[in-house]
């Protein structure tokens, strides 16, 4: 016999949490950058690009200048 068990309420809560996080990340006017454990940018939102002019690809190269600039 083989079976699969899934905690549906827990999965629904996790999906709701992800939707809330997505709205918070993209919905406001605040620029946000997500960094990994090595301080490398993983994601930036549209407001970050509008404020700094750096997209994800270019923010890694400019991270030191951004942190020293007071723009973040």
mmCIF file as Biopython writes it, N, C-alpha, C and O atoms, coordinates in Angstrom:
data_model
#
loop_
_atom_site.group_PDB
_atom_site.id
_atom_site.type_symbol
_atom_site.label_atom_id
_atom_site.label_alt_id
_atom_site.label_comp_id
_atom_site.label_asym_id
_atom_site.label_entity_id
_atom_site.label_seq_id
_atom_site.pdbx_PDB_ins_code
_atom_site.Cartn_x
_atom_site.Cartn_y
_atom_site.Cartn_z
_atom_site.occupancy
_atom_site.B_iso_or_equiv
_atom_site.auth_seq_id
_atom_site.auth_asym_id
_atom_site.pdbx_PDB_model_num
ATOM 1   N N  . UNK A ? 1  ? 0.845  -1.172 0.000   1.0 0.0 1  A 1 
ATOM 2   C CA . UNK A ? 1  ? 0.000  0.000  0.000   1.0 0.0 1  A 1 
ATOM 3   C C  . UNK A ? 1  ? 0.891  1.235  0.000   1.0 0.0 1  A 1 
ATOM 4   O O  . UNK A ? 1  ? 1.905  1.294  0.694   1.0 0.0 1  A 1 
ATOM 5   N N  . UNK A ? 2  ? 0.492  2.204  -0.783  1.0 0.0 2  A 1 
ATOM 6   C CA . UNK A ? 2  ? 1.248  3.445  -0.890  1.0 0.0 2  A 1 
ATOM 7   C C  . UNK A ? 2  ? 0.266  4.606  -0.756  1.0 0.0 2  A 1 
ATOM 8   O O  . UNK A ? 2  ? -0.855 4.526  -1.257  1.0 0.0 2  A 1 
ATOM 9   N N  . UNK A ? 3  ? 0.663  5.650  -0.104  1.0 0.0 3  A 1 
ATOM 10  C CA . UNK A ? 3  ? -0.230 6.789  0.060   1.0 0.0 3  A 1 
ATOM 11  C C  . UNK A ? 3  ? 0.552  8.080  0.193   1.0 0.0 3  A 1 
ATOM 12  O O  . UNK A ? 3  ? 1.745  8.074  0.495   1.0 0.0 3  A 1 
ATOM 13  N N  . UNK A ? 4  ? -0.126 9.168  -0.033  1.0 0.0 4  A 1 
ATOM 14  C CA . UNK A ? 4  ? 0.460  10.497 0.102   1.0 0.0 4  A 1 
ATOM 15  C C  . UNK A ? 4  ? -0.447 11.295 1.026   1.0 0.0 4  A 1 
ATOM 16  O O  . UNK A ? 4  ? -1.669 11.308 0.880   1.0 0.0 4  A 1 
ATOM 17  N N  . UNK A ? 5  ? 0.182  11.950 1.965   1.0 0.0 5  A 1 
ATOM 18  C CA . UNK A ? 5  ? -0.573 12.771 2.912   1.0 0.0 5  A 1 
ATOM 19  C C  . UNK A ? 5  ? -0.123 14.226 2.759   1.0 0.0 5  A 1 
ATOM 20  O O  . UNK A ? 5  ? 1.072  14.511 2.689   1.0 0.0 5  A 1 
ATOM 21  N N  . UNK A ? 6  ? -1.073 15.121 2.710   1.0 0.0 6  A 1 
ATOM 22  C CA . UNK A ? 6  ? -0.768 16.544 2.589   1.0 0.0 6  A 1 
ATOM 23  C C  . UNK A ? 6  ? -1.599 17.310 3.608   1.0 0.0 6  A 1 
ATOM 24  O O  . UNK A ? 6  ? -2.792 17.057 3.778   1.0 0.0 6  A 1 
ATOM 25  N N  . UNK A ? 7  ? -0.952 18.241 4.274   1.0 0.0 7  A 1 
ATOM 26  C CA . UNK A ? 7  ? -1.641 19.099 5.230   1.0 0.0 7  A 1 
ATOM 27  C C  . UNK A ? 7  ? -2.188 20.296 4.456   1.0 0.0 7  A 1 
ATOM 28  O O  . UNK A ? 7  ? -1.494 21.299 4.287   1.0 0.0 7  A 1 
ATOM 29  N N  . UNK A ? 8  ? -3.425 20.192 3.990   1.0 0.0 8  A 1 
ATOM 30  C CA . UNK A ? 8  ? -4.028 21.220 3.146   1.0 0.0 8  A 1 
ATOM 31  C C  . UNK A ? 8  ? -4.106 22.574 3.856   1.0 0.0 8  A 1 
ATOM 32  O O  . UNK A ? 8  ? -3.705 23.577 3.265   1.0 0.0 8  A 1 
ATOM 33  N N  . UNK A ? 9  ? -4.603 22.653 5.098   1.0 0.0 9  A 1 
ATOM 34  C CA . UNK A ? 9  ? -4.653 23.975 5.751   1.0 0.0 9  A 1 
ATOM 35  C C  . UNK A ? 9  ? -3.273 24.625 5.881   1.0 0.0 9  A 1 
ATOM 36  O O  . UNK A ? 9  ? -3.152 25.840 5.720   1.0 0.0 9  A 1 
ATOM 37  N N  . UNK A ? 10 ? -2.244 23.849 6.166   1.0 0.0 10 A 1 
ATOM 38  C CA . UNK A ? 10 ? -0.892 24.400 6.278   1.0 0.0 10 A 1 
ATOM 39  C C  . UNK A ? 10 ? -0.411 24.906 4.926   1.0 0.0 10 A 1 
ATOM 40  O O  . UNK A ? 10 ? 0.193  25.975 4.842   1.0 0.0 10 A 1 
ATOM 41  N N  . UNK A ? 11 ? -0.671 24.161 3.889   1.0 0.0 11 A 1 
ATOM 42  C CA . UNK A ? 11 ? -0.270 24.594 2.549   1.0 0.0 11 A 1 
ATOM 43  C C  . UNK A ? 11 ? -1.014 25.868 2.151   1.0 0.0 11 A 1 
ATOM 44  O O  . UNK A ? 11 ? -0.421 26.763 1.549   1.0 0.0 11 A 1 
ATOM 45  N N  . UNK A ? 12 ? -2.278 25.961 2.473   1.0 0.0 12 A 1 
ATOM 46  C CA . UNK A ? 12 ? -3.058 27.167 2.157   1.0 0.0 12 A 1 
ATOM 47  C C  . UNK A ? 12 ? -2.507 28.366 2.921   1.0 0.0 12 A 1 
ATOM 48  O O  . UNK A ? 12 ? -2.453 29.471 2.381   1.0 0.0 12 A 1 
ATOM 49  N N  . UNK A ? 13 ? -2.100 28.159 4.169   1.0 0.0 13 A 1 
ATOM 50  C CA . UNK A ? 13 ? -1.519 29.248 4.962   1.0 0.0 13 A 1 
ATOM 51  C C  . UNK A ? 13 ? -0.201 29.702 4.348   1.0 0.0 13 A 1 
ATOM 52  O O  . UNK A ? 13 ? 0.071  30.901 4.274   1.0 0.0 13 A 1 
ATOM 53  N N  . UNK A ? 14 ? 0.616  28.753 3.909   1.0 0.0 14 A 1 
ATOM 54  C CA . UNK A ? 14 ? 1.891  29.104 3.286   1.0 0.0 14 A 1 
ATOM 55  C C  . UNK A ? 14 ? 1.675  29.877 1.984   1.0 0.0 14 A 1 
ATOM 56  O O  . UNK A ? 14 ? 2.387  30.842 1.710   1.0 0.0 14 A 1 
ATOM 57  N N  . UNK A ? 15 ? 0.706  29.460 1.193   1.0 0.0 15 A 1 
ATOM 58  C CA . UNK A ? 15 ? 0.408  30.167 -0.054  1.0 0.0 15 A 1 
ATOM 59  C C  . UNK A ? 15 ? -0.096 31.575 0.222   1.0 0.0 15 A 1 
ATOM 60  O O  . UNK A ? 15 ? 0.248  32.512 -0.498  1.0 0.0 15 A 1 
ATOM 61  N N  . UNK A ? 16 ? -0.912 31.730 1.267   1.0 0.0 16 A 1 
ATOM 62  C CA . UNK A ? 16 ? -1.398 33.063 1.641   1.0 0.0 16 A 1 
ATOM 63  C C  . UNK A ? 16 ? -0.227 33.936 2.092   1.0 0.0 16 A 1 
ATOM 64  O O  . UNK A ? 16 ? -0.170 35.119 1.755   1.0 0.0 16 A 1 
ATOM 65  N N  . UNK A ? 17 ? 0.705  33.359 2.850   1.0 0.0 17 A 1 
ATOM 66  C CA . UNK A ? 17 ? 1.889  34.106 3.287   1.0 0.0 17 A 1 
ATOM 67  C C  . UNK A ? 17 ? 2.719  34.566 2.098   1.0 0.0 17 A 1 
ATOM 68  O O  . UNK A ? 17 ? 3.230  35.686 2.094   1.0 0.0 17 A 1 
ATOM 69  N N  . UNK A ? 18 ? 2.856  33.709 1.085   1.0 0.0 18 A 1 
ATOM 70  C CA . UNK A ? 18 ? 3.611  34.080 -0.109  1.0 0.0 18 A 1 
ATOM 71  C C  . UNK A ? 18 ? 2.921  35.200 -0.883  1.0 0.0 18 A 1 
ATOM 72  O O  . UNK A ? 18 ? 3.589  36.089 -1.410  1.0 0.0 18 A 1 
ATOM 73  N N  . UNK A ? 19 ? 1.598  35.164 -0.955  1.0 0.0 19 A 1 
ATOM 74  C CA . UNK A ? 19 ? 0.871  36.239 -1.640  1.0 0.0 19 A 1 
ATOM 75  C C  . UNK A ? 19 ? 1.053  37.559 -0.903  1.0 0.0 19 A 1 
ATOM 76  O O  . UNK A ? 19 ? 1.243  38.598 -1.534  1.0 0.0 19 A 1 
ATOM 77  N N  . UNK A ? 20 ? 0.997  37.531 0.409   1.0 0.0 20 A 1 
ATOM 78  C CA . UNK A ? 20 ? 1.186  38.749 1.209   1.0 0.0 20 A 1 
ATOM 79  C C  . UNK A ? 20 ? 2.594  39.298 1.006   1.0 0.0 20 A 1 
ATOM 80  O O  . UNK A ? 20 ? 2.775  40.505 0.845   1.0 0.0 20 A 1 
ATOM 81  N N  . UNK A ? 21 ? 3.592  38.413 1.012   1.0 0.0 21 A 1 
ATOM 82  C CA . UNK A ? 21 ? 4.974  38.852 0.810   1.0 0.0 21 A 1 
ATOM 83  C C  . UNK A ? 21 ? 5.157  39.470 -0.573  1.0 0.0 21 A 1 
ATOM 84  O O  . UNK A ? 21 ? 5.867  40.465 -0.718  1.0 0.0 21 A 1 
ATOM 85  N N  . UNK A ? 22 ? 4.520  38.887 -1.587  1.0 0.0 22 A 1 
ATOM 86  C CA . UNK A ? 22 ? 4.633  39.429 -2.946  1.0 0.0 22 A 1 
ATOM 87  C C  . UNK A ? 22 ? 4.016  40.814 -3.036  1.0 0.0 22 A 1 
ATOM 88  O O  . UNK A ? 22 ? 4.570  41.700 -3.688  1.0 0.0 22 A 1 
ATOM 89  N N  . UNK A ? 23 ? 2.879  41.010 -2.392  1.0 0.0 23 A 1 
ATOM 90  C CA . UNK A ? 23 ? 2.226  42.325 -2.405  1.0 0.0 23 A 1 
ATOM 91  C C  . UNK A ? 23 ? 3.093  43.338 -1.667  1.0 0.0 23 A 1 
ATOM 92  O O  . UNK A ? 23 ? 3.234  44.476 -2.116  1.0 0.0 23 A 1 
ATOM 93  N N  . UNK A ? 24 ? 3.673  42.935 -0.540  1.0 0.0 24 A 1 
ATOM 94  C CA . UNK A ? 24 ? 4.531  43.851 0.220   1.0 0.0 24 A 1 
ATOM 95  C C  . UNK A ? 24 ? 5.783  44.212 -0.578  1.0 0.0 24 A 1 
ATOM 96  O O  . UNK A ? 24 ? 6.240  45.354 -0.529  1.0 0.0 24 A 1 
ATOM 97  N N  . UNK A ? 25 ? 6.336  43.255 -1.306  1.0 0.0 25 A 1 
ATOM 98  C CA . UNK A ? 25 ? 7.567  43.487 -2.058  1.0 0.0 25 A 1 
ATOM 99  C C  . UNK A ? 25 ? 7.334  44.399 -3.250  1.0 0.0 25 A 1 
ATOM 100 O O  . UNK A ? 25 ? 8.143  45.291 -3.505  1.0 0.0 25 A 1 
ATOM 101 N N  . UNK A ? 26 ? 6.258  44.202 -3.978  1.0 0.0 26 A 1 
ATOM 102 C CA . UNK A ? 26 ? 6.009  44.968 -5.199  1.0 0.0 26 A 1 
ATOM 103 C C  . UNK A ? 26 ? 4.963  46.069 -5.034  1.0 0.0 26 A 1 
ATOM 104 O O  . UNK A ? 26 ? 4.909  46.988 -5.850  1.0 0.0 26 A 1 
ATOM 105 N N  . UNK A ? 27 ? 4.138  45.992 -4.002  1.0 0.0 27 A 1 
ATOM 106 C CA . UNK A ? 27 ? 2.986  46.874 -3.910  1.0 0.0 27 A 1 
ATOM 107 C C  . UNK A ? 27 ? 3.256  48.274 -3.408  1.0 0.0 27 A 1 
ATOM 108 O O  . UNK A ? 27 ? 2.537  49.208 -3.764  1.0 0.0 27 A 1 
ATOM 109 N N  . UNK A ? 28 ? 4.271  48.436 -2.595  1.0 0.0 28 A 1 
ATOM 110 C CA . UNK A ? 28 ? 4.524  49.754 -2.029  1.0 0.0 28 A 1 
ATOM 111 C C  . UNK A ? 28 ? 5.479  50.556 -2.880  1.0 0.0 28 A 1 
ATOM 112 O O  . UNK A ? 28 ? 5.961  50.082 -3.908  1.0 0.0 28 A 1 
ATOM 113 N N  . UNK A ? 29 ? 5.746  51.755 -2.455  1.0 0.0 29 A 1 
ATOM 114 C CA . UNK A ? 29 ? 6.664  52.618 -3.182  1.0 0.0 29 A 1 
ATOM 115 C C  . UNK A ? 29 ? 8.090  52.538 -2.670  1.0 0.0 29 A 1 
ATOM 116 O O  . UNK A ? 29 ? 8.954  53.298 -3.107  1.0 0.0 29 A 1 
ATOM 117 N N  . UNK A ? 30 ? 8.343  51.612 -1.735  1.0 0.0 30 A 1 
ATOM 118 C CA . UNK A ? 30 ? 9.672  51.482 -1.157  1.0 0.0 30 A 1 
ATOM 119 C C  . UNK A ? 30 ? 10.550 50.603 -2.025  1.0 0.0 30 A 1 
ATOM 120 O O  . UNK A ? 30 ? 10.129 49.529 -2.454  1.0 0.0 30 A 1 
ATOM 121 N N  . UNK A ? 31 ? 11.763 51.050 -2.284  1.0 0.0 31 A 1 
ATOM 122 C CA . UNK A ? 31 ? 12.716 50.239 -3.024  1.0 0.0 31 A 1 
ATOM 123 C C  . UNK A ? 31 ? 13.265 49.148 -2.132  1.0 0.0 31 A 1 
ATOM 124 O O  . UNK A ? 31 ? 13.665 49.409 -0.997  1.0 0.0 31 A 1 
ATOM 125 N N  . UNK A ? 32 ? 13.287 47.921 -2.641  1.0 0.0 32 A 1 
ATOM 126 C CA . UNK A ? 32 ? 13.779 46.791 -1.860  1.0 0.0 32 A 1 
ATOM 127 C C  . UNK A ? 32 ? 14.738 45.948 -2.678  1.0 0.0 32 A 1 
ATOM 128 O O  . UNK A ? 32 ? 14.547 45.731 -3.875  1.0 0.0 32 A 1 
ATOM 129 N N  . UNK A ? 33 ? 15.782 45.476 -1.995  1.0 0.0 33 A 1 
ATOM 130 C CA . UNK A ? 33 ? 16.737 44.543 -2.572  1.0 0.0 33 A 1 
ATOM 131 C C  . UNK A ? 33 ? 16.861 43.374 -1.604  1.0 0.0 33 A 1 
ATOM 132 O O  . UNK A ? 33 ? 17.024 43.583 -0.401  1.0 0.0 33 A 1 
ATOM 133 N N  . UNK A ? 34 ? 16.787 42.155 -2.110  1.0 0.0 34 A 1 
ATOM 134 C CA . UNK A ? 34 ? 16.967 40.949 -1.306  1.0 0.0 34 A 1 
ATOM 135 C C  . UNK A ? 34 ? 18.369 40.425 -1.582  1.0 0.0 34 A 1 
ATOM 136 O O  . UNK A ? 34 ? 18.745 40.202 -2.733  1.0 0.0 34 A 1 
ATOM 137 N N  . UNK A ? 35 ? 19.142 40.230 -0.507  1.0 0.0 35 A 1 
ATOM 138 C CA . UNK A ? 35 ? 20.514 39.748 -0.624  1.0 0.0 35 A 1 
ATOM 139 C C  . UNK A ? 35 ? 20.613 38.321 -0.102  1.0 0.0 35 A 1 
ATOM 140 O O  . UNK A ? 35 ? 19.848 37.927 0.778   1.0 0.0 35 A 1 
ATOM 141 N N  . UNK A ? 36 ? 21.555 37.542 -0.640  1.0 0.0 36 A 1 
ATOM 142 C CA . UNK A ? 36 ? 21.786 36.201 -0.120  1.0 0.0 36 A 1 
ATOM 143 C C  . UNK A ? 36 ? 22.794 36.261 1.026   1.0 0.0 36 A 1 
ATOM 144 O O  . UNK A ? 36 ? 23.200 37.346 1.444   1.0 0.0 36 A 1 
ATOM 145 N N  . UNK A ? 37 ? 23.193 35.105 1.528   1.0 0.0 37 A 1 
ATOM 146 C CA . UNK A ? 37 ? 24.112 35.052 2.672   1.0 0.0 37 A 1 
ATOM 147 C C  . UNK A ? 37 ? 25.482 35.651 2.360   1.0 0.0 37 A 1 
ATOM 148 O O  . UNK A ? 37 ? 26.214 36.037 3.271   1.0 0.0 37 A 1 
ATOM 149 N N  . UNK A ? 38 ? 25.826 35.729 1.085   1.0 0.0 38 A 1 
ATOM 150 C CA . UNK A ? 38 ? 27.116 36.304 0.678   1.0 0.0 38 A 1 
ATOM 151 C C  . UNK A ? 38 ? 26.978 37.758 0.229   1.0 0.0 38 A 1 
ATOM 152 O O  . UNK A ? 38 ? 27.879 38.301 -0.411  1.0 0.0 38 A 1 
ATOM 153 N N  . UNK A ? 39 ? 25.865 38.378 0.559   1.0 0.0 39 A 1 
ATOM 154 C CA . UNK A ? 39 ? 25.586 39.769 0.228   1.0 0.0 39 A 1 
ATOM 155 C C  . UNK A ? 39 ? 25.478 40.008 -1.278  1.0 0.0 39 A 1 
ATOM 156 O O  . UNK A ? 39 ? 25.772 41.106 -1.753  1.0 0.0 39 A 1 
ATOM 157 N N  . UNK A ? 40 ? 25.065 39.003 -2.022  1.0 0.0 40 A 1 
ATOM 158 C CA . UNK A ? 40 ? 24.829 39.162 -3.451  1.0 0.0 40 A 1 
ATOM 159 C C  . UNK A ? 40 ? 23.342 39.381 -3.692  1.0 0.0 40 A 1 
ATOM 160 O O  . UNK A ? 40 ? 22.520 38.648 -3.141  1.0 0.0 40 A 1 
ATOM 161 N N  . UNK A ? 41 ? 22.979 40.360 -4.494  1.0 0.0 41 A 1 
ATOM 162 C CA . UNK A ? 41 ? 21.561 40.623 -4.752  1.0 0.0 41 A 1 
ATOM 163 C C  . UNK A ? 41 ? 20.885 39.424 -5.415  1.0 0.0 41 A 1 
ATOM 164 O O  . UNK A ? 41 ? 21.399 38.846 -6.373  1.0 0.0 41 A 1 
ATOM 165 N N  . UNK A ? 42 ? 19.721 39.068 -4.878  1.0 0.0 42 A 1 
ATOM 166 C CA . UNK A ? 42 ? 18.928 37.983 -5.444  1.0 0.0 42 A 1 
ATOM 167 C C  . UNK A ? 42 ? 17.712 38.518 -6.190  1.0 0.0 42 A 1 
ATOM 168 O O  . UNK A ? 42 ? 17.242 37.913 -7.153  1.0 0.0 42 A 1 
ATOM 169 N N  . UNK A ? 43 ? 17.204 39.677 -5.723  1.0 0.0 43 A 1 
ATOM 170 C CA . UNK A ? 43 ? 16.002 40.237 -6.325  1.0 0.0 43 A 1 
ATOM 171 C C  . UNK A ? 43 ? 15.889 41.704 -5.952  1.0 0.0 43 A 1 
ATOM 172 O O  . UNK A ? 43 ? 16.255 42.096 -4.845  1.0 0.0 43 A 1 
ATOM 173 N N  . UNK A ? 44 ? 15.388 42.510 -6.867  1.0 0.0 44 A 1 
ATOM 174 C CA . UNK A ? 44 ? 15.058 43.906 -6.587  1.0 0.0 44 A 1 
ATOM 175 C C  . UNK A ? 44 ? 13.644 44.151 -7.097  1.0 0.0 44 A 1 
ATOM 176 O O  . UNK A ? 44 ? 13.190 43.487 -8.029  1.0 0.0 44 A 1 
ATOM 177 N N  . UNK A ? 45 ? 12.954 45.103 -6.487  1.0 0.0 45 A 1 
ATOM 178 C CA . UNK A ? 45 ? 11.608 45.402 -6.966  1.0 0.0 45 A 1 
ATOM 179 C C  . UNK A ? 45 ? 11.627 46.609 -7.912  1.0 0.0 45 A 1 
ATOM 180 O O  . UNK A ? 45 ? 12.656 47.258 -8.100  1.0 0.0 45 A 1 
ATOM 181 N N  . UNK A ? 46 ? 10.475 46.884 -8.492  1.0 0.0 46 A 1 
ATOM 182 C CA . UNK A ? 46 ? 10.373 47.981 -9.473  1.0 0.0 46 A 1 
ATOM 183 C C  . UNK A ? 46 ? 10.715 49.329 -8.856  1.0 0.0 46 A 1 
ATOM 184 O O  . UNK A ? 46 ? 11.338 50.168 -9.505  1.0 0.0 46 A 1 
ATOM 185 N N  . UNK A ? 47 ? 10.312 49.543 -7.611  1.0 0.0 47 A 1 
ATOM 186 C CA . UNK A ? 47 ? 10.613 50.822 -6.962  1.0 0.0 47 A 1 
ATOM 187 C C  . UNK A ? 47 ? 12.119 50.992 -6.785  1.0 0.0 47 A 1 
ATOM 188 O O  . UNK A ? 47 ? 12.634 52.101 -6.932  1.0 0.0 47 A 1 
ATOM 189 N N  . UNK A ? 48 ? 12.826 49.922 -6.476  1.0 0.0 48 A 1 
ATOM 190 C CA . UNK A ? 48 ? 14.286 49.986 -6.347  1.0 0.0 48 A 1 
ATOM 191 C C  . UNK A ? 48 ? 14.910 50.441 -7.657  1.0 0.0 48 A 1 
ATOM 192 O O  . UNK A ? 48 ? 15.792 51.300 -7.670  1.0 0.0 48 A 1 
ATOM 193 N N  . UNK A ? 49 ? 14.446 49.856 -8.767  1.0 0.0 49 A 1 
ATOM 194 C CA . UNK A ? 49 ? 14.973 50.231 -10.080 1.0 0.0 49 A 1 
ATOM 195 C C  . UNK A ? 49 ? 14.665 51.693 -10.379 1.0 0.0 49 A 1 
ATOM 196 O O  . UNK A ? 49 ? 15.515 52.414 -10.901 1.0 0.0 49 A 1 
ATOM 197 N N  . UNK A ? 50 ? 13.447 52.135 -10.047 1.0 0.0 50 A 1 
ATOM 198 C CA . UNK A ? 50 ? 13.062 53.523 -10.313 1.0 0.0 50 A 1 
ATOM 199 C C  . UNK A ? 50 ? 13.882 54.505 -9.478  1.0 0.0 50 A 1 
ATOM 200 O O  . UNK A ? 50 ? 14.250 55.575 -9.963  1.0 0.0 50 A 1 
ATOM 201 N N  . UNK A ? 51 ? 14.168 54.149 -8.234  1.0 0.0 51 A 1 
ATOM 202 C CA . UNK A ? 51 ? 14.898 55.041 -7.332  1.0 0.0 51 A 1 
ATOM 203 C C  . UNK A ? 51 ? 16.385 55.080 -7.668  1.0 0.0 51 A 1 
ATOM 204 O O  . UNK A ? 51 ? 16.983 56.155 -7.726  1.0 0.0 51 A 1 
ATOM 205 N N  . UNK A ? 52 ? 16.983 53.909 -7.889  1.0 0.0 52 A 1 
ATOM 206 C CA . UNK A ? 52 ? 18.436 53.840 -8.053  1.0 0.0 52 A 1 
ATOM 207 C C  . UNK A ? 52 ? 18.890 53.816 -9.504  1.0 0.0 52 A 1 
ATOM 208 O O  . UNK A ? 52 ? 20.013 54.216 -9.812  1.0 0.0 52 A 1 
ATOM 209 N N  . UNK A ? 53 ? 18.024 53.350 -10.397 1.0 0.0 53 A 1 
ATOM 210 C CA . UNK A ? 53 ? 18.408 53.182 -11.789 1.0 0.0 53 A 1 
ATOM 211 C C  . UNK A ? 53 ? 19.113 51.861 -12.061 1.0 0.0 53 A 1 
ATOM 212 O O  . UNK A ? 53 ? 19.520 51.597 -13.192 1.0 0.0 53 A 1 
ATOM 213 N N  . UNK A ? 54 ? 19.261 51.023 -11.022 1.0 0.0 54 A 1 
ATOM 214 C CA . UNK A ? 54 ? 19.941 49.732 -11.166 1.0 0.0 54 A 1 
ATOM 215 C C  . UNK A ? 54 ? 18.939 48.590 -11.176 1.0 0.0 54 A 1 
ATOM 216 O O  . UNK A ? 54 ? 18.112 48.468 -10.272 1.0 0.0 54 A 1 
ATOM 217 N N  . UNK A ? 55 ? 19.019 47.745 -12.217 1.0 0.0 55 A 1 
ATOM 218 C CA . UNK A ? 55 ? 18.221 46.531 -12.214 1.0 0.0 55 A 1 
ATOM 219 C C  . UNK A ? 55 ? 19.023 45.458 -11.466 1.0 0.0 55 A 1 
ATOM 220 O O  . UNK A ? 55 ? 20.112 45.732 -10.962 1.0 0.0 55 A 1 
ATOM 221 N N  . UNK A ? 56 ? 18.481 44.238 -11.397 1.0 0.0 56 A 1 
ATOM 222 C CA . UNK A ? 56 ? 19.144 43.180 -10.639 1.0 0.0 56 A 1 
ATOM 223 C C  . UNK A ? 56 ? 20.540 42.908 -11.169 1.0 0.0 56 A 1 
ATOM 224 O O  . UNK A ? 56 ? 21.481 42.768 -10.388 1.0 0.0 56 A 1 
ATOM 225 N N  . UNK A ? 57 ? 20.685 42.833 -12.455 1.0 0.0 57 A 1 
ATOM 226 C CA . UNK A ? 57 ? 21.975 42.517 -13.064 1.0 0.0 57 A 1 
ATOM 227 C C  . UNK A ? 57 ? 23.036 43.554 -12.697 1.0 0.0 57 A 1 
ATOM 228 O O  . UNK A ? 57 ? 24.180 43.198 -12.416 1.0 0.0 57 A 1 
ATOM 229 N N  . UNK A ? 58 ? 22.665 44.817 -12.700 1.0 0.0 58 A 1 
ATOM 230 C CA . UNK A ? 58 ? 23.635 45.879 -12.446 1.0 0.0 58 A 1 
ATOM 231 C C  . UNK A ? 58 ? 23.773 46.238 -10.964 1.0 0.0 58 A 1 
ATOM 232 O O  . UNK A ? 58 ? 24.749 46.881 -10.578 1.0 0.0 58 A 1 
ATOM 233 N N  . UNK A ? 59 ? 22.822 45.836 -10.141 1.0 0.0 59 A 1 
ATOM 234 C CA . UNK A ? 59 ? 22.905 46.177 -8.723  1.0 0.0 59 A 1 
ATOM 235 C C  . UNK A ? 59 ? 24.032 45.430 -8.035  1.0 0.0 59 A 1 
ATOM 236 O O  . UNK A ? 59 ? 24.606 45.944 -7.075  1.0 0.0 59 A 1 
ATOM 237 N N  . UNK A ? 60 ? 24.370 44.220 -8.501  1.0 0.0 60 A 1 
ATOM 238 C CA . UNK A ? 60 ? 25.478 43.477 -7.890  1.0 0.0 60 A 1 
ATOM 239 C C  . UNK A ? 60 ? 26.779 44.249 -8.048  1.0 0.0 60 A 1 
ATOM 240 O O  . UNK A ? 60 ? 27.554 44.357 -7.098  1.0 0.0 60 A 1 
ATOM 241 N N  . UNK A ? 61 ? 27.024 44.782 -9.225  1.0 0.0 61 A 1 
ATOM 242 C CA . UNK A ? 61 ? 28.245 45.536 -9.472  1.0 0.0 61 A 1 
ATOM 243 C C  . UNK A ? 61 ? 28.271 46.851 -8.700  1.0 0.0 61 A 1 
ATOM 244 O O  . UNK A ? 61 ? 29.340 47.341 -8.338  1.0 0.0 61 A 1 
ATOM 245 N N  . UNK A ? 62 ? 27.103 47.418 -8.450  1.0 0.0 62 A 1 
ATOM 246 C CA . UNK A ? 62 ? 27.028 48.728 -7.817  1.0 0.0 62 A 1 
ATOM 247 C C  . UNK A ? 62 ? 26.721 48.650 -6.322  1.0 0.0 62 A 1 
ATOM 248 O O  . UNK A ? 62 ? 26.539 49.686 -5.683  1.0 0.0 62 A 1 
ATOM 249 N N  . UNK A ? 63 ? 26.661 47.459 -5.757  1.0 0.0 63 A 1 
ATOM 250 C CA . UNK A ? 63 ? 26.217 47.307 -4.367  1.0 0.0 63 A 1 
ATOM 251 C C  . UNK A ? 63 ? 27.043 48.143 -3.396  1.0 0.0 63 A 1 
ATOM 252 O O  . UNK A ? 63 ? 26.476 48.818 -2.536  1.0 0.0 63 A 1 
ATOM 253 N N  . UNK A ? 64 ? 28.351 48.116 -3.512  1.0 0.0 64 A 1 
ATOM 254 C CA . UNK A ? 64 ? 29.193 48.904 -2.609  1.0 0.0 64 A 1 
ATOM 255 C C  . UNK A ? 64 ? 28.891 50.386 -2.712  1.0 0.0 64 A 1 
ATOM 256 O O  . UNK A ? 64 ? 28.768 51.070 -1.696  1.0 0.0 64 A 1 
ATOM 257 N N  . UNK A ? 65 ? 28.771 50.886 -3.935  1.0 0.0 65 A 1 
ATOM 258 C CA . UNK A ? 65 ? 28.453 52.308 -4.120  1.0 0.0 65 A 1 
ATOM 259 C C  . UNK A ? 65 ? 27.076 52.637 -3.578  1.0 0.0 65 A 1 
ATOM 260 O O  . UNK A ? 65 ? 26.872 53.705 -3.001  1.0 0.0 65 A 1 
ATOM 261 N N  . UNK A ? 66 ? 26.120 51.718 -3.761  1.0 0.0 66 A 1 
ATOM 262 C CA . UNK A ? 66 ? 24.758 51.962 -3.262  1.0 0.0 66 A 1 
ATOM 263 C C  . UNK A ? 66 ? 24.741 52.035 -1.742  1.0 0.0 66 A 1 
ATOM 264 O O  . UNK A ? 66 ? 24.095 52.909 -1.165  1.0 0.0 66 A 1 
ATOM 265 N N  . UNK A ? 67 ? 25.450 51.119 -1.096  1.0 0.0 67 A 1 
ATOM 266 C CA . UNK A ? 67 ? 25.456 51.111 0.363   1.0 0.0 67 A 1 
ATOM 267 C C  . UNK A ? 67 ? 26.151 52.341 0.942   1.0 0.0 67 A 1 
ATOM 268 O O  . UNK A ? 67 ? 25.753 52.836 1.996   1.0 0.0 67 A 1 
ATOM 269 N N  . UNK A ? 68 ? 27.169 52.830 0.273   1.0 0.0 68 A 1 
ATOM 270 C CA . UNK A ? 68 ? 27.903 54.017 0.739   1.0 0.0 68 A 1 
ATOM 271 C C  . UNK A ? 68 ? 27.194 55.319 0.372   1.0 0.0 68 A 1 
ATOM 272 O O  . UNK A ? 68 ? 27.516 56.367 0.932   1.0 0.0 68 A 1 
ATOM 273 N N  . UNK A ? 69 ? 26.244 55.278 -0.549  1.0 0.0 69 A 1 
ATOM 274 C CA . UNK A ? 69 ? 25.640 56.497 -1.076  1.0 0.0 69 A 1 
ATOM 275 C C  . UNK A ? 69 ? 24.587 57.099 -0.162  1.0 0.0 69 A 1 
ATOM 276 O O  . UNK A ? 69 ? 24.274 58.284 -0.272  1.0 0.0 69 A 1 
ATOM 277 N N  . UNK A ? 70 ? 24.032 56.284 0.751   1.0 0.0 70 A 1 
ATOM 278 C CA . UNK A ? 70 ? 22.914 56.769 1.556   1.0 0.0 70 A 1 
ATOM 279 C C  . UNK A ? 70 ? 21.590 56.623 0.850   1.0 0.0 70 A 1 
ATOM 280 O O  . UNK A ? 70 ? 20.559 56.994 1.410   1.0 0.0 70 A 1 
ATOM 281 N N  . UNK A ? 71 ? 21.578 56.091 -0.373  1.0 0.0 71 A 1 
ATOM 282 C CA . UNK A ? 71 ? 20.341 55.912 -1.126  1.0 0.0 71 A 1 
ATOM 283 C C  . UNK A ? 71 ? 19.533 54.738 -0.587  1.0 0.0 71 A 1 
ATOM 284 O O  . UNK A ? 71 ? 18.328 54.660 -0.826  1.0 0.0 71 A 1 
ATOM 285 N N  . UNK A ? 72 ? 20.173 53.831 0.133   1.0 0.0 72 A 1 
ATOM 286 C CA . UNK A ? 72 ? 19.452 52.654 0.650   1.0 0.0 72 A 1 
ATOM 287 C C  . UNK A ? 72 ? 19.126 52.805 2.091   1.0 0.0 72 A 1 
ATOM 288 O O  . UNK A ? 72 ? 18.523 51.911 2.684   1.0 0.0 72 A 1 
#
